[in-house]
Amino acid sequence: MTLFSKGGLVVSLPSAELSGLAVSGSLMTSEEVMNLPLSRTLNCALALIESHCKLQGFSAKYLARPEIFPHGLSAEWLRSKLGNVTEHLCMSDGSTIKHIGGCRSHVFLYQLTYFDSYLSFLRLTKRAPELLDRISSQLNTGLSWKSGSREVRPPSIYFEAMTHHDPHEPALYPFRFRSSAFELTAHEITQAHSVTDQDDVKSASVLYIPLTETGLNNSSFVRSLVRHILRAFVDPQAVLLLRLPAERQGEQLSIRIARFLRLLAASQINLPRIAPSNVFLLPSDLTMSAAFQNLSIVLHESFEFWRHPRSFYEKAVSITVEAAATERTSTDFLPHDIASIYGGRACRRWLDERGLSSQPQESIL
């Protein structure tokens, strides 16, 4: 299965992202779309698509509001503009899947790391499974759902990033935690001086955990995360870097931090009130320029692996993908063989409800 054919590719954009924007028309070029003030997550996803189009020698067309071309004269007009295009990639926020007459439909659920988008898609699979029956493939997910008595799992296509979308090294903000007063704590964190001289961090043993809203709404993962933080408290020579969940459009940093702290508190595991000197919050992705010498990565499987190129993962000494043990019998975001995504150093770690490995030999901190 491929997104590319001799006829080219048309990419439809989610209506919510285009609301209130002045677009040049229903069909746009890649240059026009990339200049729109879209969310950072969608921009990153579109940059991924564009990089693979260029690799294949294709120029994609972008379509706004495909639902206004269902049949009749409007559908005929659209088909005349698309020419012999036969592949349609629907960029979906999880609320709906759109189709275009005369095209095979593929779907990129680009923001399932947002928990509300993930829930929206789960509702869609239950309320309108017939809408999903026409999906030919899914990009960067391994989702399945029920359609009547059948289990449907469209073939998966995995695209990895060619380069980092944002090449700038992120700032590091000191981690602080209280079991309440989340907004006040978030304000204090943003007012603290970010770490700009990162030489000491780069020479340490570094654990990097890029967080997602979907992962932070999984109790097993949150309890595991708290234990990683507790280990950093008792091992001052190690550095823990927590990348905040992807920002929503126009969202202030303090709001992102407060939401993270609130979700962290839901674990009901006590954390010391002191501010550790070796735990930091990152507002954006770690990049290749960070050049950490001893980097390990732990992440929930909902993390957007396509935000980093393969070369980034190859620098890590280990990569652990954590998921609830109840998910062991099915694939959700990723295939069971995660080596195809993260490389040979990657492994899965199945968590029980306490956030501990389902293997009995793991000790409790």
Beta strands, then each sheet from edge to edge (+ up, - down):
strand 1: 9-13
strand 2: 27-28
strand 3: 61-64
strand 4: 87-92
strand 5: 104-109
strand 6: 135-139
strand 7: 145-147
strand 8: 150-152
strand 9: 156-157
strand 10: 173-174
strand 11: 205-210
strand 12: 238-243
strand 13: 279-282
strand 14: 294-300
strand 15: 318-324
strand 16: 346-351
sheet 1: 2+ 3- 1- 4- 5- 6- 9-
sheet 2: 7+ 8-
sheet 3: 10+ 13- 12- 11- 14- 15- 16-
end
